[in-house]
Amino acid sequence: MKRIAVLLNGGIRNDSRVIKTCKSLSKVLEVHLFYINITKKDSKLFIGSNVILHGIDYQLSLKQNILRHSLLHKEFDFFYDYVLKTNIHYNLIYANDFPTLNVAVKLKKNYKAKLIYDSHEIYISTLNQFFDFENLPFHKRIILRISLLIMRGVGKKMEKRLIPKADYMLTVNESLQNHFVEKYSPNQINYLYNAPALKEKITIVSDIRDITNWRKEDIIYLYQGVLNKGRGIELLIDAFALIKNDAAKLLIIGDGILLPLIKRRVEELGLKEKIQFLGFVDVNLLSSYTMQANFTLFFLEAFNLSTSLASPNKIFQYIHAEVPIITNYTVENDKVFQKYKIGYQAELDKQAITDIIDYSVKNIDQRDALVAECKRAKLEYNWEKQEEKLLRIIQELL
C-alpha cells in the first residue's frame, strides 16, 4: 500500500477537518500523521483506521518564538528530521495550512513525492486576529505591529513562491478557491467543505439546562468557538443587554483572548442571569450541547480577507445538529441560506442582532420548519460527499 505523510502544526484532538481527512485517506493509503500538542486520547480517534500517529513533543523555544513572529514559514521545518527518521518512503505529502508548506516542499523534493496543500484559510490574512492590541501597553503594541508587518511581508512572498510547488491545492470553499486562483495560479485546485459526516451520531451526555439552572421554557441561544476578534462576540453581548424577554438566554462555549474582557462586560451590564459561560468543552461533548440549544449563533466580521470569504465550520456543525442558525450576511453564508431556510440572517449591527433574536423569540412556533430545512441541508453538506471528491483527487495523483 502506498503511503502519505500528513503534516499538522497543532493538536489533532479538536481538528475535525484533519481527523476526517486522515480517516478518508486511510481507505486507500497508509496514513502517517505528524503533529504536535499530543494528548493521551489521540489514538482513540483513529481506532479501526489505517492511521499511524507520530506525535512530536514541541516546546516553543526562544528560537521558535522568533521564527513564529518573523520567518513564520520556517517555524515547523524541524518536522523534516522527524519524517526522515521513520525510514519510510512516502508517495504523497499532505501539508495542512501555510506553516507546514515550506517543510512539505522540502519533503516532496527528498522523496520525489506528490504534494497536496490544504489551505484551511487565507493564513497570512488571519494573523491580525491573534493579537489583542487594545489591551497591551503602548510599547508592546508597537513591537507587535512591527512584527505583524514582517510576518505578513515574509508570508506573502513565501506563499507566492511555495504554492506553485504543490501538485494539488485544496481549500474550504469556492470563494477561497477563486482567491487562490487569482492570486497564485496553483497547478490544480478544488475545495472540500469541512462538513460533518452523516453517519456521525450525537448522544446527549448531560443536560445543559441542569448545568445552567435555566428553566424548560427558556429559549437557549448557543455561541461556541474561539473567543477572539472578528467573530462579533462583543456585539452579541451588547445585543443581549437590549433584549427585554427574560426567556432568551445565551450560553457561550469556548475560550480565547477575549474571554476575560467578555466576562467583565457581562458583569458590568448585569447580564449574569441571561448569559453563562462553559469555557472549553471537549470535542466529544460539543455536539451534545449544541443539539440541546434552541438556536445557534455565529457572526463573522470583515476583520480580514479570510473571515470575509470564510465558510465557517459552525454552519455545517449546526445544520447537522439540526438546530436553526442566526448569523450575518457573508458571501458563503448567503449561498447556503439561498438554498435552505435554516434560520435567520441579520446585518452585523447591535440593534439588528437584537431585533432578529427578538423576532425568533416571538415566532418560536416557526422553529420546527427551520429544523426541517436543516435536515434537508445536511443531505447536501456532508463529509461523505467531500470524501468522494478527495479520493478522486488522490487517484489522479497516484
C-alpha positions as a printed NumPy array, in Angstrom:
array([[  0.   ,   0.   ,   0.   ],
       [  1.27 ,   3.497,  -0.834],
       [  1.963,   5.929,   1.99 ],
       [  1.188,   9.562,   2.738],
       [  2.812,  11.849,   5.318],
       [  0.277,  14.331,   6.707],
       [  1.719,  17.409,   8.451],
       [ -0.184,  19.399,  11.074],
       [  1.196,  22.344,  13.061],
       [ -1.142,  21.789,  16.001],
       [ -3.014,  19.2  ,  18.01 ],
       [ -5.292,  16.656,  16.39 ],
       [ -7.878,  16.271,  19.151],
       [-10.166,  19.146,  18.075],
       [ -9.208,  19.432,  14.402],
       [-12.264,  17.858,  12.803],
       [-11.131,  18.553,   9.227],
       [ -7.793,  16.797,   9.637],
       [ -9.369,  13.885,  11.537],
       [-11.899,  13.316,   8.753],
       [ -9.275,  13.773,   6.045],
       [ -6.925,  11.208,   7.615],
       [ -9.717,   8.66 ,   8.015],
       [-10.766,   9.133,   4.393],
       [ -7.195,   8.896,   3.095],
       [ -6.643,   5.73 ,   5.136],
       [ -9.187,   3.92 ,   2.936],
       [ -6.674,   3.94 ,   0.064],
       [ -3.339,   4.819,   1.693],
       [ -1.24 ,   4.118,   4.766],
       [ -1.502,   7.441,   6.583],
       [  1.298,   8.772,   8.793],
       [  0.209,  11.876,  10.717],
       [  2.937,  14.156,  12.133],
       [  1.608,  16.676,  14.645],
       [  2.251,  18.489,  17.953],
       [  0.283,  19.113,  21.179],
       [ -0.063,  15.4  ,  21.927],
       [ -2.735,  14.038,  24.29 ],
       [ -3.195,  10.516,  25.667],
       [ -6.556,  10.174,  23.918],
       [ -5.302,  10.888,  20.384],
       [ -5.003,   7.249,  19.327],
       [ -8.691,   6.644,  20.151],
       [ -9.647,   8.998,  17.319],
       [ -8.426,   6.532,  14.703],
       [ -9.404,   3.108,  16.028],
       [-10.065,   0.869,  13.04 ],
       [ -8.362,   3.283,  10.624],
       [ -5.069,   2.795,   8.818],
       [ -3.62 ,   5.9  ,  10.5  ],
       [ -0.254,   5.883,  12.294],
       [  0.392,   8.772,  14.689],
       [  3.752,  10.483,  15.084],
       [  3.278,  12.943,  17.925],
       [  6.121,  15.436,  18.257],
       [  6.956,  16.9  ,  21.661],
       [  7.207,  20.562,  20.704],
       [  8.295,  23.246,  23.151],
       [  8.172,  26.864,  21.986],
       [ 11.824,  27.839,  22.483],
       [ 13.177,  31.362,  22.048],
       [ 14.383,  30.434,  18.548],
       [ 10.986,  29.039,  17.536],
       [  9.202,  32.068,  19.013],
       [ 11.391,  34.4  ,  16.951],
       [ 10.648,  32.364,  13.813],
       [  6.913,  32.418,  14.595],
       [  6.958,  36.224,  14.685],
       [  9.216,  36.788,  11.682],
       [ 10.121,  33.918,   9.309],
       [  6.9  ,  32.099,  10.13 ],
       [  7.186,  29.671,   7.197],
       [ 10.255,  28.13 ,   8.862],
       [  8.843,  27.537,  12.352],
       [  7.966,  23.894,  11.632],
       [ 10.939,  22.974,   9.452],
       [ 12.044,  20.639,  12.263],
       [  9.311,  18.253,  11.055],
       [ 11.721,  17.324,   8.241],
       [ 14.025,  15.295,  10.504],
       [ 11.112,  13.6  ,  12.276],
       [  9.647,  12.408,   8.978],
       [ 13.003,  11.159,   7.699],
       [ 13.657,   9.251,  10.945],
       [ 10.753,   6.91 ,  10.179],
       [ 12.884,   5.405,   7.352],
       [  9.719,   5.072,   5.307],
       [  9.227,   6.129,   1.705],
       [  6.219,   8.414,   1.241],
       [  4.474,   8.686,  -2.111],
       [  2.46 ,  11.741,  -1.078],
       [  2.996,  14.671,   1.288],
       [ -0.046,  16.483,   2.666],
       [  0.504,  19.952,   4.197],
       [ -2.239,  21.407,   6.377],
       [ -2.081,  25.209,   6.234],
       [  0.754,  27.581,   5.463],
       [  3.076,  26.895,   8.465],
       [  3.751,  23.34 ,   7.195],
       [  4.062,  24.191,   3.497],
       [  7.783,  25.028,   3.457],
       [  8.832,  21.764,   5.092],
       [  6.352,  19.874,   2.893],
       [  8.088,  21.25 ,  -0.221],
       [ 11.434,  20.035,   1.152],
       [  9.992,  16.579,   1.837],
       [  8.454,  16.448,  -1.644],
       [ 11.876,  17.032,  -3.145],
       [ 13.561,  14.45 ,  -0.905],
       [ 11.035,  11.689,  -1.616],
       [ 10.257,  12.74 ,  -5.198],
       [  6.652,  12.629,  -3.985],
       [  3.478,  14.46 ,  -4.964],
       [  2.455,  17.35 ,  -2.694],
       [ -1.079,  18.308,  -1.655],
       [ -1.511,  21.657,   0.096],
       [ -4.728,  22.096,   2.09 ],
       [ -5.219,  25.76 ,   2.948],
       [ -7.94 ,  25.946,   5.624],
       [ -7.993,  29.743,   5.378],
       [ -6.026,  32.661,   3.936],
       [ -3.462,  32.17 ,   6.679],
       [ -1.449,  35.371,   6.202],
       [ -4.659,  37.389,   6.293],
       [ -5.692,  35.881,   9.651],
       [ -2.597,  36.917,  11.609],
       [ -4.117,  40.137,  12.976],
       [ -6.895,  38.325,  14.841],
       [ -4.435,  36.631,  17.206],
       [ -3.092,  39.901,  18.654],
       [ -5.095,  41.772,  21.296],
       [ -3.584,  45.188,  20.553],
       [ -6.195,  47.145,  22.514],
       [ -5.272,  45.646,  25.885],
       [ -1.482,  45.893,  25.616],
       [  0.875,  48.653,  26.79 ],
       [  1.905,  51.132,  24.092],
       [  5.467,  49.809,  23.659],
       [  4.223,  46.221,  23.231],
       [  1.65 ,  47.344,  20.662],
       [  4.423,  48.98 ,  18.62 ],
       [  6.603,  45.846,  18.778],
       [  3.734,  43.565,  17.778],
       [  2.624,  45.814,  14.929],
       [  6.168,  45.772,  13.517],
       [  6.236,  42.005,  13.965],
       [  2.887,  41.685,  12.161],
       [  4.178,  43.738,   9.215],
       [  7.242,  41.492,   8.935],
       [  5.156,  38.307,   9.201],
       [  2.754,  39.442,   6.506],
       [  5.514,  40.618,   4.186],
       [  7.504,  37.408,   4.503],
       [  4.372,  35.26 ,   4.411],
       [  3.027,  36.753,   1.176],
       [  6.399,  36.406,  -0.504],
       [  6.724,  32.76 ,   0.533],
       [  3.12 ,  31.927,  -0.428],
       [  3.851,  33.17 ,  -3.942],
       [  6.987,  31.041,  -4.083],
       [  5.686,  27.852,  -2.424],
       [  2.075,  27.391,  -3.597],
       [  3.02 ,  26.694,  -7.254],
       [  5.25 ,  23.855,  -5.999],
       [  2.213,  21.923,  -4.763],
       [  0.867,  19.39 ,  -7.25 ],
       [ -2.657,  19.911,  -5.951],
       [ -4.179,  22.569,  -3.721],
       [ -7.281,  22.199,  -1.593],
       [ -9.214,  24.793,   0.355],
       [-12.534,  25.064,   2.201],
       [-14.956,  26.781,  -0.192],
       [-15.465,  28.274,  -3.63 ],
       [-14.68 ,  31.845,  -2.558],
       [-11.261,  30.9  ,  -1.228],
       [-10.622,  28.754,  -4.284],
       [-11.287,  31.765,  -6.527],
       [ -8.979,  33.902,  -4.372],
       [ -6.064,  31.483,  -4.655],
       [ -6.58 ,  31.003,  -8.397],
       [ -6.485,  34.76 ,  -8.967],
       [ -3.545,  35.336,  -6.638],
       [ -1.226,  32.358,  -7.175],
       [ -2.423,  30.253, -10.142],
       [ -1.911,  26.866,  -8.429],
       [ -1.354,  23.81 , -10.628],
       [ -4.701,  22.237,  -9.702],
       [ -7.194,  23.334,  -7.08 ],
       [-10.509,  22.261,  -5.588],
       [-12.413,  22.774,  -2.348],
       [-13.757,  20.468,   0.356],
       [-16.349,  21.76 ,   2.793],
       [-15.498,  20.915,   6.389],
       [-18.887,  19.316,   6.954],
       [-19.65 ,  16.529,   9.447],
       [-20.36 ,  13.004,   8.258],
       [-23.966,  11.874,   8.043],
       [-23.109,   8.684,   9.896],
       [-21.922,  10.621,  12.972],
       [-24.392,  10.019,  15.787],
       [-24.849,  12.584,  18.557],
       [-25.616,  11.324,  22.038],
       [-26.755,  13.682,  24.794],
       [-24.243,  13.273,  27.607],
       [-25.585,  15.824,  30.099],
       [-28.487,  18.272,  30.166],
       [-27.357,  21.881,  29.663],
       [-30.456,  23.122,  31.498],
       [-29.286,  21.234,  34.593],
       [-25.802,  22.722,  34.221],
       [-27.101,  26.288,  33.795],
       [-30.181,  26.026,  36.058],
       [-32.285,  27.535,  33.264],
       [-35.968,  26.698,  33.012],
       [-37.527,  24.36 ,  30.474],
       [-39.419,  27.29 ,  28.904],
       [-36.247,  29.387,  28.475],
       [-35.026,  29.747,  24.888],
       [-31.304,  28.952,  24.711],
       [-29.083,  30.672,  22.153],
       [-25.699,  28.975,  21.815],
       [-22.402,  30.547,  20.8  ],
       [-19.484,  28.127,  20.523],
       [-15.977,  28.715,  19.251],
       [-12.757,  30.596,  19.813],
       [-13.29 ,  33.918,  21.553],
       [-11.12 ,  36.27 ,  19.562],
       [-11.535,  39.274,  17.303],
       [-13.627,  39.064,  14.172],
       [-16.455,  36.871,  15.498],
       [-18.919,  39.542,  16.643],
       [-18.969,  38.268,  20.218],
       [-18.804,  41.762,  21.749],
       [-21.736,  42.893,  19.575],
       [-23.662,  39.829,  20.711],
       [-23.16 ,  40.657,  24.394],
       [-24.342,  44.222,  23.82 ],
       [-27.352,  42.943,  21.849],
       [-28.444,  40.699,  24.726],
       [-28.363,  43.71 ,  27.023],
       [-31.167,  45.19 ,  24.88 ],
       [-33.363,  42.092,  24.775],
       [-36.307,  42.541,  27.139],
       [-37.675,  38.996,  27.1  ],
       [-36.22 ,  37.127,  30.091],
       [-36.749,  33.781,  28.353],
       [-33.845,  34.497,  25.955],
       [-30.638,  33.039,  27.389],
       [-27.121,  32.992,  25.903],
       [-24.722,  30.109,  26.524],
       [-21.104,  30.718,  25.478],
       [-18.811,  27.736,  24.967],
       [-15.164,  28.358,  24.178],
       [-12.001,  30.123,  25.231],
       [ -9.705,  32.776,  23.782],
       [ -8.028,  36.124,  24.325],
       [-11.365,  37.96 ,  24.615],
       [-12.804,  35.771,  27.392],
       [-11.744,  37.987,  30.353],
       [-12.978,  41.1  ,  28.539],
       [-16.339,  39.497,  27.709],
       [-16.89 ,  38.197,  31.243],
       [-16.153,  41.656,  32.594],
       [-18.604,  43.183,  30.119],
       [-21.34 ,  40.72 ,  31.188],
       [-20.834,  41.722,  34.832],
       [-20.84 ,  45.447,  34.026],
       [-24.127,  45.117,  32.131],
       [-25.726,  42.984,  34.851],
       [-26.304,  40.056,  32.494],
       [-25.192,  37.141,  34.671],
       [-28.741,  35.772,  34.766],
       [-29.024,  35.92 ,  30.971],
       [-25.535,  34.812,  29.924],
       [-23.445,  31.889,  31.137],
       [-20.015,  30.535,  30.182],
       [-18.969,  26.893,  29.953],
       [-15.383,  27.551,  28.867],
       [-13.515,  24.997,  26.77 ],
       [-15.504,  21.814,  26.107],
       [-14.044,  18.601,  24.714],
       [-14.996,  17.91 ,  21.104],
       [-16.823,  14.736,  22.187],
       [-19.241,  16.79 ,  24.312],
       [-19.643,  19.739,  21.987],
       [-22.252,  18.278,  19.631],
       [-24.229,  17.   ,  22.623],
       [-24.538,  20.561,  23.961],
       [-25.22 ,  22.039,  20.522],
       [-28.258,  19.91 ,  19.772],
       [-29.91 ,  20.962,  23.055],
       [-29.953,  24.655,  22.125],
       [-32.999,  26.277,  20.565],
       [-30.879,  28.441,  18.27 ],
       [-27.197,  28.671,  17.415],
       [-25.296,  31.875,  16.757],
       [-22.198,  32.821,  14.845],
       [-21.074,  36.066,  13.286],
       [-18.159,  36.889,  11.027],
       [-16.839,  40.426,  10.945],
       [-14.905,  41.553,   7.894],
       [-11.879,  41.573,  10.185],
       [ -9.626,  40.398,   7.396],
       [ -9.966,  38.91 ,   3.921],
       [-10.067,  35.347,   5.24 ],
       [-13.075,  35.966,   7.502],
       [-14.842,  37.861,   4.702],
       [-14.619,  34.797,   2.44 ],
       [-14.865,  32.108,   5.119],
       [-17.214,  29.166,   5.146],
       [-17.351,  28.599,   8.907],
       [-17.282,  25.038,  10.237],
       [-20.038,  26.166,  12.581],
       [-22.681,  26.48 ,   9.878],
       [-22.258,  22.805,   8.928],
       [-21.999,  21.618,  12.533],
       [-25.209,  23.434,  13.41 ],
       [-27.002,  22.09 ,  10.324],
       [-26.041,  18.524,  11.303],
       [-27.154,  19.12 ,  14.897],
       [-30.472,  20.219,  13.333],
       [-30.502,  23.475,  15.292],
       [-31.571,  26.675,  13.465],
       [-28.9  ,  29.317,  12.931],
       [-28.753,  33.077,  13.427],
       [-25.869,  34.651,  11.54 ],
       [-24.888,  37.631,   9.412],
       [-24.673,  38.126,   5.664],
       [-21.449,  36.885,   4.024],
       [-20.687,  35.504,   0.569],
       [-20.594,  31.869,   1.707],
       [-23.383,  32.15 ,   4.31 ],
       [-25.654,  33.614,   1.654],
       [-25.086,  30.653,  -0.682],
       [-26.412,  28.23 ,   1.942],
       [-29.314,  30.443,   3.079],
       [-30.435,  30.995,  -0.512],
       [-30.88 ,  27.219,  -0.879],
       [-32.232,  26.368,   2.56 ],
       [-34.215,  28.374,   5.131],
       [-32.127,  27.11 ,   8.069],
       [-32.534,  30.176,  10.284],
       [-32.252,  33.945,  10.159],
       [-29.693,  36.458,   8.934],
       [-29.065,  39.993,  10.134],
       [-26.685,  42.84 ,   9.466],
       [-23.616,  42.902,  11.694],
       [-25.061,  45.57 ,  13.952],
       [-26.068,  45.517,  17.629],
       [-29.653,  46.624,  17.016],
       [-30.118,  44.308,  14.028],
       [-28.917,  41.332,  16.083],
       [-31.248,  42.346,  18.936],
       [-34.175,  42.608,  16.533],
       [-33.609,  39.203,  14.919],
       [-33.272,  37.471,  18.296],
       [-36.466,  39.2  ,  19.48 ],
       [-38.168,  38.022,  16.279],
       [-37.051,  34.42 ,  16.862],
       [-38.42 ,  34.518,  20.432],
       [-41.798,  35.885,  19.334],
       [-42.017,  33.411,  16.444],
       [-40.731,  30.325,  18.2  ],
       [-43.515,  28.343,  16.502],
       [-41.557,  28.704,  13.221],
       [-38.646,  26.736,  14.646],
       [-39.908,  23.306,  13.527],
       [-39.912,  24.445,   9.882],
       [-36.33 ,  25.689,  10.251],
       [-35.284,  22.348,  11.761],
       [-36.819,  20.549,   8.776],
       [-34.705,  22.697,   6.453],
       [-31.55 ,  21.792,   8.429],
       [-32.39 ,  18.126,   7.844],
       [-32.631,  18.782,   4.106],
       [-29.44 ,  20.843,   4.004],
       [-27.271,  18.204,   5.637],
       [-28.036,  15.824,   2.783],
       [-26.047,  18.215,   0.571],
       [-23.41 ,  19.442,   3.02 ],
       [-21.8  ,  16.323,   4.455],
       [-18.364,  14.718,   4.615],
       [-19.387,  11.669,   2.584],
       [-19.685,  13.916,  -0.494],
       [-16.367,  15.631,   0.29 ],
       [-14.656,  12.272,   0.728],
       [-15.719,  11.167,  -2.751],
       [-14.079,  14.272,  -4.181],
       [-10.906,  13.817,  -2.101],
       [-10.423,  10.174,  -3.1  ],
       [-10.889,  11.042,  -6.792],
       [ -8.073,  13.599,  -6.434],
       [ -5.809,  11.003,  -4.791],
       [ -6.485,   8.575,  -7.649],
       [ -5.46 ,  11.299, -10.131],
       [ -2.181,  11.929,  -8.317],
       [ -1.081,   8.33 ,  -7.832]])
